[in-house]
Amino acid sequence: MDIADILRIKTTVSMAELKRNPKKIIGNADDLPMAILNSNKPKAYLLSAKAYEVVLDFIDDASLIKTIKARRGGKTIKVKI
């Protein structure tokens, strides 16, 4: 699973369904995100723990890339190993 999979939300569930049977809804979510609808409009998103960890890893990687790019502008030194 990667961040692109998480951003493609194909499953929706109504707030009423979630209230009626949260255990079933969460169990059916697998590792894909689910939009929680209220009056047919997305009000929240449900992520599995695994999907949430992928999102956190993506955010961490993006932060590291920003740091690397900021530090890359300096003078380079050739080394022999």
C-alpha positions as CSV (number, residue, x, y, z in Angstrom):
1,M,0.0,0.0,0.0
2,D,1.3,3.5,-0.8
3,I,0.0,7.0,-0.4
4,A,-1.7,6.9,-3.8
5,D,-3.9,4.0,-2.7
6,I,-4.9,5.9,0.4
7,L,-5.9,9.0,-1.5
8,R,-8.2,7.0,-3.8
9,I,-11.3,6.8,-1.7
10,K,-13.8,4.5,-3.4
11,T,-15.8,3.4,-0.4
12,T,-18.4,5.4,1.4
13,V,-20.7,4.8,4.4
14,S,-23.4,6.9,5.9
15,M,-23.2,8.2,9.4
16,A,-26.4,6.2,10.2
17,E,-24.7,3.0,9.0
18,L,-21.6,3.7,11.1
19,K,-23.7,4.3,14.2
20,R,-25.7,1.1,13.6
21,N,-22.8,-1.2,13.2
22,P,-19.4,0.4,13.7
23,K,-17.6,-2.9,14.3
24,K,-18.8,-4.3,11.0
25,I,-18.0,-1.1,9.1
26,I,-14.5,-0.9,10.5
27,G,-13.9,-4.6,9.8
28,N,-15.0,-4.2,6.2
29,A,-12.7,-1.2,5.7
30,D,-9.6,-3.4,5.4
31,D,-6.7,-1.2,4.6
32,L,-8.5,1.2,2.3
33,P,-9.9,4.6,3.4
34,M,-13.6,5.1,3.7
35,A,-15.5,8.4,3.5
36,I,-18.2,8.9,6.2
37,L,-21.1,10.7,4.7
38,N,-23.7,13.0,6.3
39,S,-26.5,14.2,4.0
40,N,-24.5,12.6,1.1
41,K,-21.5,14.8,1.7
42,P,-18.1,13.7,3.1
43,K,-17.8,14.7,6.8
44,A,-14.9,12.5,7.9
45,Y,-12.6,9.8,6.6
46,L,-11.9,6.4,8.2
47,L,-8.4,5.0,7.9
48,S,-7.1,1.7,9.2
49,A,-4.1,1.8,11.5
50,K,-1.9,0.5,8.7
51,A,-3.1,3.2,6.3
52,Y,-2.5,5.9,8.9
53,E,1.1,4.6,9.4
54,V,1.6,4.9,5.6
55,V,0.4,8.5,5.8
56,L,2.7,9.3,8.7
57,D,5.6,7.8,6.8
58,F,4.8,9.9,3.7
59,I,4.7,13.0,5.8
60,D,8.0,12.1,7.4
61,D,9.6,11.4,4.0
62,A,8.3,14.7,2.7
63,S,9.9,16.5,5.6
64,L,13.2,14.8,5.1
65,I,13.2,15.6,1.4
66,K,12.7,19.3,2.2
67,T,15.6,19.2,4.6
68,I,17.8,17.4,2.1
69,K,17.0,20.0,-0.6
70,A,17.7,22.9,1.7
71,R,21.2,21.4,2.6
72,R,22.1,20.3,-0.9
73,G,22.9,23.8,-2.1
74,G,26.3,23.9,-0.4
75,K,29.7,23.1,-1.8
76,T,30.4,19.4,-2.4
77,I,33.6,17.7,-1.6
78,K,34.9,14.6,-3.5
79,V,35.9,11.8,-1.2
80,K,37.6,8.5,-1.9
81,I,36.5,5.5,0.1
